Amino acid sequence: MLSWLVSSLITYPPAPACSAEKHQQAMQVSDEPFRLDCSLVLVEGQTIPRPILIEGPPGRGVGLNCQGGTVGRRDLSVSIARPTIAIRSRKTAEGVWERPHSLAVRNCTVLGNIRIFGMGADGGYDDLRQSSRLPGHTIRAQAAAPTQVWLDNLVLTGRGSIPLYIGTGVTAVSLTNSTLNGSSTATAIYLDAESRGNTIRDNRILTRTAREMIAIDGSAHNLITGNRFDLHGKPGIFLYRNCGERGVVRHQTPSNNTITGNSFTGASWLRPRLVVENARNGSRSYCRDDAGYPFGSSVDDRDNASGNRIQNNSRN
């Protein structure tokens, strides 16, 4: 807990403005990511026709203000592995995770997805598995992951992949005053294991999903308030933990979240599940894949949600 509290109090100063050359590079049509290591303000209506990568220490204090412009292209393939905007930590040769910190993306239309992730950003799960099998995993995961990310006034158009993924250990992400639309083969927003202290406030969430709109998977102390959901017959918010998935022990439970003042339309009449605690409780075939360790989901596959404040949400 202490590492999260300390990181939430530290703020890096804004990065210097991007040079004219960097601005021009961002405007080039390419399938390769543009590495953002400065503060970029678009001319109103401009498009960045390529993915964006914000990675490690060069990503500290950076900003992107699209001023109503767009990131991505309709013909650009997006996926979990190739997000439209990737905000991720990087691993040094010495095995240390370095994270971006104190950054903002504002006033943009994003065609595809935003993915924020720490451990596992190298494409594998070995670090996560190894860390999860030792005490103190939650603290390590949070120390390795991006923190203080402000996403404001966005239009996030899903194109199959989860539009907003908040990865393992990520803390202090804020999504405000935004619209999520398009489609997802899973959820609209995913808060993954060991993440904490994220805010989803005053958004319009319209994404057509295959599952629930928001998954809170072993994520804690988050605030979800003032959002308007159109469920299209799907569930709203599920709180659970994916015990044992990929052999990773889940340490944190989906607890102490505040989910208040949200409105839901389009709920299923037969089974209108708006906010559901303990939505899985070990009902997955991989739950025993993390067996053999004396903590977390290794000893108890149940979700064990507790201390959540869920009130004043309405069905319209």
Secondary structure in CASP SS format (residue, H / E / C, confidence):
PFRMAT SS
TARGET T0000
AUTHOR 0000-0000-0000
METHOD secondary structure of the structure
MODEL  1
M C 1.00
L H 1.00
S H 1.00
W H 1.00
L H 1.00
V H 1.00
S H 1.00
S H 1.00
L H 1.00
I C 1.00
T C 1.00
Y C 1.00
P C 1.00
P C 1.00
A C 1.00
P C 1.00
A E 1.00
C C 1.00
S C 1.00
A H 1.00
E H 1.00
K H 1.00
H H 1.00
Q H 1.00
Q H 1.00
A H 1.00
M C 1.00
Q C 1.00
V C 1.00
S C 1.00
D C 1.00
E C 1.00
P C 1.00
F E 1.00
R E 1.00
L C 1.00
D C 1.00
C C 1.00
S E 1.00
L E 1.00
V E 1.00
L C 1.00
V C 1.00
E C 1.00
G C 1.00
Q C 1.00
T E 1.00
I E 1.00
P C 1.00
R C 1.00
P C 1.00
I E 1.00
L E 1.00
I E 1.00
E E 1.00
G C 1.00
P H 1.00
P H 1.00
G H 1.00
R C 1.00
G C 1.00
V C 1.00
G E 1.00
L E 1.00
N E 1.00
C C 1.00
Q C 1.00
G C 1.00
G C 1.00
T E 1.00
V E 1.00
G C 1.00
R C 1.00
R C 1.00
D C 1.00
L C 1.00
S C 1.00
V C 1.00
S C 1.00
I C 1.00
A C 1.00
R C 1.00
P C 1.00
T C 1.00
I E 1.00
A E 1.00
I E 1.00
R E 1.00
S C 1.00
R E 1.00
K E 1.00
T C 1.00
A C 1.00
E C 1.00
G C 1.00
V C 1.00
W E 1.00
E E 1.00
R C 1.00
P C 1.00
H E 1.00
S E 1.00
L E 1.00
A E 1.00
V E 1.00
R E 1.00
N C 1.00
C C 1.00
T E 1.00
V E 1.00
L E 1.00
G C 1.00
N C 1.00
I E 1.00
R E 1.00
I E 1.00
F E 1.00
G C 1.00
M C 1.00
G C 1.00
A C 1.00
D C 1.00
G C 1.00
G C 1.00
Y C 1.00
D H 1.00
D H 1.00
L H 1.00
R H 1.00
Q H 1.00
S H 1.00
S H 1.00
R C 1.00
L C 1.00
P C 1.00
G C 1.00
H H 1.00
T H 1.00
I H 1.00
R H 1.00
A H 1.00
Q H 1.00
A H 1.00
A H 1.00
A C 1.00
P C 1.00
T E 1.00
Q E 1.00
V E 1.00
W E 1.00
L E 1.00
D E 1.00
N C 1.00
L C 1.00
V E 1.00
L E 1.00
T E 1.00
G E 1.00
R E 1.00
G E 1.00
S C 1.00
I C 1.00
P C 1.00
L E 1.00
Y E 1.00
I E 1.00
G C 1.00
T C 1.00
G C 1.00
V C 1.00
T E 1.00
A E 1.00
V E 1.00
S E 1.00
L E 1.00
T E 1.00
N C 1.00
S C 1.00
T E 1.00
L E 1.00
N E 1.00
G E 1.00
S E 1.00
S E 1.00
T C 1.00
A C 1.00
T C 1.00
A C 1.00
I E 1.00
Y E 1.00
L E 1.00
D C 1.00
A C 1.00
E C 1.00
S C 1.00
R E 1.00
G C 1.00
N C 1.00
T E 1.00
I E 1.00
R E 1.00
D C 1.00
N C 1.00
R E 1.00
I E 1.00
L C 1.00
T C 1.00
R E 1.00
T E 1.00
A C 1.00
R C 1.00
E C 1.00
M C 1.00
I E 1.00
A E 1.00
I E 1.00
D E 1.00
G C 1.00
S C 1.00
A E 1.00
H C 1.00
N C 1.00
L E 1.00
I E 1.00
T E 1.00
G C 1.00
N C 1.00
R E 1.00
F E 1.00
D E 1.00
L C 1.00
H C 1.00
G C 1.00
K C 1.00
P C 1.00
G C 1.00
I E 1.00
F E 1.00
L E 1.00
Y E 1.00
R C 1.00
N C 1.00
C C 1.00
G C 1.00
E H 1.00
R H 1.00
G H 1.00
V C 1.00
V C 1.00
R C 1.00
H C 1.00
Q C 1.00
T C 1.00
P C 1.00
S C 1.00
N C 1.00
N C 1.00
T E 1.00
I E 1.00
T E 1.00
G C 1.00
N C 1.00
S E 1.00
F E 1.00
T E 1.00
G C 1.00
A C 1.00
S C 1.00
W C 1.00
L C 1.00
R C 1.00
P C 1.00
R C 1.00
L C 1.00
V E 1.00
V E 1.00
E C 1.00
N C 1.00
A C 1.00
R C 1.00
N C 1.00
G C 1.00
S C 1.00
R C 1.00
S C 1.00
Y C 1.00
C H 1.00
R H 1.00
D H 1.00
D H 1.00
A C 1.00
G C 1.00
Y C 1.00
P C 1.00
F C 1.00
G H 1.00
S H 1.00
S H 1.00
V C 1.00
D C 1.00
D C 1.00
R C 1.00
D C 1.00
N C 1.00
A C 1.00
S C 1.00
G C 1.00
N C 1.00
R E 1.00
I E 1.00
Q E 1.00
N C 1.00
N C 1.00
S E 1.00
R E 1.00
N C 1.00
END
